[in-house]
Amino acid sequence: MINFKSFYVTEAFLSADLNKALQLIQQELEKKLKTKLYQNPEIQHFENNVSNGFGIMYFLGNTTRAIRFNFSTNNEIVAVDIWSSDSTIPVISIDTKNVNIIHILSDIVEKIKEPVVEDIVMTEATKIVKVNKVTSEKILDSNEVKDAEKLVDKKQYADPKVIFDDLKSLIQLVVSGRKNSLIISGMAGMGKTTEIRNVAKENGLIEGKQYIVYSGSASPLGIYKLLYENNGKLIILDDINVFENSKTVDILKSALDSSKIRSISWISPNTFNASKLDSDEIAKEESKGKVPNIFNFYGKIIFITNIYYKEIDKALLSRSLVCDISLKAKDVIYRLASILPEIAKNNPEATMEKKNILLKYFKELIEQNKLQKDFSPRTYVNGLDIMLSGSNRWRELVERYS
């Protein structure tokens, strides 16, 4: 396992390592402060008398006290800002240029504990060499903002110890009819569809009768017809690209409207006016593959998507419960351990012994920062295929290509 001192030996580090460095800094501060730090997902852009660049802020526990690490364009931590509980600008701004953060971390902790309004320049020898007044901040231009956003992953990660219990409760709310919709976003392969099926089964729902699972692709008209033909059922849209087409989004917004009568309409050569037709005439039109141009929708919808939920239409989000399952690599390991029996369960070669050996190997690669790609359940499945191929070099191949 890479520890803090061995990792953070210089002030500048590559953008690919930003998150890792910040996580390690956060862990050290939490140990020393004996309190939880919560990261603000938004990047802050600043220019003051110490430096300019972008910063990542952390709040101390459930307070408004905060600390921000400020980065220059070459990803060096050039300053550390500290806010007290009642300050709108930093009460302390510490210049850390050419200083190893690990060497002054204890001093930063002391300043967090007892903030005094000042602007500090630190060196590893003298610690504090001069004091100036704090100046206010101003926003950088849009190009600098875009450059900074490329360097930092703004995702908020879920806690694997509770997120899947939460997910089950949210699915239950929709299955029971208390809510009309749920959006489950995040990486693939986490068992989201299986979880929905399990909850549906526990509630006595039969697939094909009370609920359907639809995957693949669909046009706006295809979604309209799907809702009509399965009206009253629980409809699970599994990884269908429905959020990027504005017409599809409009249909879904009508289907999930908060009013009691959720009316959806679509006027085209593929629809017909059913208001003046009897049941036989409607059946005749439907036999031609057509559907009414307006109907009231009474069903429920659960969306499963790999798209990050903040990229989904806000009006659609407001009509739905939202559960984002974005996990860090080490937490993907935790989740995989809980669903390991379900992975490749129909493959007799994929024994639990082999799957556990592979899981342990991936854990070692993650801890040693040796994995070549982002880790996800699909990475594990690819690795399992390589392992079961019988190659004596499966470990090397898994590290490089899974």
N, C-alpha and C positions, 0 to 999 in steps of 0.2 A: 504494500500500500504506500503510495507517495505521501509523505508527510509535508507539513507546511514549510519547514525550513529547507528541505531538500528541493522543493519545487520553486519557491520564491527566493531565488538567490540573486537576482538582478532586478532593477527597477522596471525595465522594459520587457515586454513579452509579446509574442505574436497574437494577432486578433483571434486566432483559433483557440488560444488558451485563455482568453479573457474570462469566460464563464468559470473555468476551473480555478483560476487564481482568485476570483471574487468569492467563490464558494469556500475556498480554504481560508481566506481572510475573514469571512463571515464566521466560520467555525471557531477560529481563534478568538475573535472578539466575544462570541457568545460564551465561550469558556471563561474568559477573563471578567466579563461583565455579569455573568450568571443570569442572563436574560436572553430571550429569543429576539432575533432581528428579522424584520419582514421587509423584503425588497420591494421598492416602488417599481412596477414594471415599465414605467415611462422613462425614456432617456431625457435628461435635463441638459440644456446647452447654456454655457455661461461665458462671460468675459469679465474678469475683474483685475485688480491690481497685482494679483499673484500670477495668473495665467489665463488661458482661454482654451476651450475644448468642450468635452462632454463629460457628464458625471452620472454615476449610479448611486442612488440614495437608498438608505435602509432606515426604517423606523425602529426605535427601541421598545420592544414589548407593545403594549396597548396604549402608548403615549404618542404625543406629537413631537417628542425629542427625536432628533435624527442625525445621521452622519452620512456624508457623501464623499465618495472617492472620485476625484477629477482626473481625467485622462487627457494627455496631449495627443497630437495627431499621430505620433509614433507609438501610442499606447503605453506611455510611461505614466505612472501615477505622479502627477506634479503638485497636487494639493489635496488636502483633506479638510472639508468644511464640517462644522458641528453646529447644530441648532439646539437651543434650549426649548423648554415647553411653551414659552410664550413669545418666541422670536419669529419674525417673518423673513429675516435674512440671517445668515450665519453669525453667531456670536464669536466664533473662532474660525479662522482660516489658516491652516498650517501649510507652509511651503515645503514640499518634500522632494524637490528636484535634486537628483543625484544622491538621494538617501535611500537606503534599503529599509522598506517599511517594517520588516520583521525586527529590525534593531530599535525602532522607535515605537513599536506597538504598545508597549507598557505606558509610555508617555502619552500616547493618544488616548488610551483608556482613562488615565488620570484626568485628562482634559474633558473627556465625556462626563466623568463623574462630577467634576467641579468646573463647569464652563464659566469663563470670564471673558468679557468682550475685548478681544484683541486679535491681531493678525500676526502670526508667528512664522518665522523662518527657522527651520531646524537643520542641524548638522549632526552627524553621528558622534562627533567629539564633544561639542559644546551644548547640544540639545536645543537651546534657545539663544539666538544671537541678536534679535531685534524685535521690536513691537511697533506695529502701525495700526491705523484705524481701518476697520472693515468698510469696503465700498460696496455699493449695490450692484446687482447683476443686470445684464441685458441679453436678449436672445440673439443667437447667431443667425446668419442668413440661411435660406432654405437649402442651398447646396451643401453647406457644412452640416446641416441637420441630416440630410440624406446620407452623407458619408459616414456619419457617426452611427446611424441606425443600421448600416450594413455590418457593423462590427459586433453588435450585441444582440443576443437572442432575447426578445422581450416576452417570451412566453412565461406564463405562470404555471408552475408544475404542480401536479396533484400529489396528494399523500396516498400512497398505495394501501396504507393500513386502514383507511376509512373510505376512500373514493368508491370502491366497489360495493360496499355496504350502502353508501349513499345512492349509487346507481340503481341498486335493486329497489330501494324505497321509491325513487322517482319513476321507475318503470311501473311499479305497483299503482302509483297515482293515475297513470294513463290507462293501464289495463282495467282498473276498477271503474273508469269513467269519470273520475274526479277532475282530471285535466285533459285537454284536447290534444296536446302535443308535447313531445320531448325531442330535443336535439342532442345527440351524443356525438361529440367530436373528439378527435385525437387519433393516435396511431392505430394502424390496422393490426389484427391478430391478437387483440387483448381479450377476446371472448365476449364481445358486446352482444353479438347476435345470439349466441348460446345463452347468455344471461336473460335476454328477452324471452326466448323460447321457454326457458325454465320457469320464469314468473308466469307466463301465459298458461303453461301446463298446470302449475300450482293453483291457478284460478279456474281450471276446468275448460279452458279454451282449446279448441281443436283447429290445427292448422288447415287452411283451405275452407273452413266454415266460419269460424269466428275471427280468424286473423290470417293474413297472408304476408309472406316475405317476398319482396320484389327487388331484384338486383339486375344490373346491366345498364342500359341507357334508355332514355325516353324523351320524346319531343314534348313541347307544351301540350299539344293535342293528346299525345299518348298519356300524359299525367292526368289530363282532364277525364279521359275515358277510363283510366284506371280507378279514379276516385268514384266515378259514376257506377261502374260495374261492381265495385266492392263497397258501396255505400253502406254505412252502419257497422262495418268491420274495423278491426284494428289493422292499419296498413303500415307495414315496416318497409321503409325505403332504404335498402342496404347499399350504401356507397354508390348512389346514383347522382350524377352531376345535375342537380336541380337548382343550385343556388346561383349559378352564373348567368342564367337566362332570365331576363326581366319578365317575360310573359309567364314563364313557369312560376316565378316568385309571386306574381300577381294572383295567379290561380290559387296558390297555396295560402296566401294571405286571406283570400276570401273564404277558403275552406276552414281556416282556423280563427276566423273572426270571433270576437268575444260575445257577440250578440247571440241570442237563442236560435234565431233562424240564420243559418250560414248559407247564403245563396251564391252559387257559382254559375257563370255564364260563359258561353263560347259560341260566337257566330261564325260559321264557315260552311262550305259545301258538305262537310262531313257531319253537320249537326242539323236538327230539324225542330220546328216549332210543335211541341207536343200539347199545347194548351187546349186545342180544339179537336184532338184525336182521341178515339176510344182505345181501349187496351189492345184490341186486335190490330188496329192501324199502327199503334206504337210498336208492337211486336214485329210487324212487317218492316218498318223502317230500321229497327234494330237488327233484323236479319240481313240487312244490306251493309252492316258494319257502322251504321250511324248511331248517334246518341242525341238526346234532347239538348237544345241550346241553352237551357237553364234548368237547374235542379237545386234542391236544398240538401246540403251534406250533413250527415249525422255521425260520421265515423271519427276515429282517432288516428293520429299519425305519429310514428316514431322514426326520426331520421338518424341514420348512422353514416357518418362522414369522416374522412381524413382531413378535411379542411379545418383550419383553426377557427374557432367560433367567432372571433373578432372580425373575421373577413366575411361573415354572413350578413345578409340584409338585416338592418336593425329592427325594422318593422316586423319581420318574421321572428327574430329573436324575442321581441317583446310579447309575441303570442305563444311562446313556448317555454317550457322548462328547459334549462340548458345544463348539460353535464360534460365538462371537458376532461378527457383522460389523456393528458400529456405527461409522460413520465420521464424522469431522468434515467440514464442507463442503469444505474445501480437499482433503481426501483422497478425497472422492467424485469431484472433478475428476480426480484421479490415476487412480482406478479406471475412470472413464468413458473416459479416453484410451486405456486398454488394451483396452476392449471396443467401441470406437466402430464398427468395421466390422460388428458384429453388430446394432447398433441400426438399426431401420427398414431392414434390408437388402433387403427385398422391395419397397421404395418407390423407384422410379427417380428421383424428384425429390429424394430425400434423398442427395445426393452427399457424398462424403467432404469435399469442399471446403466445402460448406455446413455440415456437421456440425462441422467444425473451427472455422469462423467462430463458430458458436453457442457452442461449448465455450469459446472464448477470451473471448466476451462475458460468459458466466456467471462465468468466473474474475475478470473485471474487476469485476462487480457484487459478488461475494463480498469481494474485497479492499477495495472502497470501502464495504462495509457498506450497500449499496443494495437488496439483494434483500428483497422484502416478506414472503416465507415461508421456512420451513426448506427447505434444498436437499437434494434426493434425486434418484436416477435418474428417478423419475417427473416431477419438476420439469423435468428436461432434455427428456424426451419431450414434455411439454406445450409447452415452449418451441419444440421443433422443429415441432410442429403449427402454432403461431402463425407461425413464420418461413416455413413452406412455404405459408401461406395467400396470400402475395403482397402483404400489406399493406406500404405504405411506412413505417408506424409500428410495425413488428414489434418493434424494440428496446424502445420504450416499453411496448408491450403485454406483452412478455416480463417486463420488470422489475416490472410491476404485477400481472399475473394468472397467470403460469405456476406 
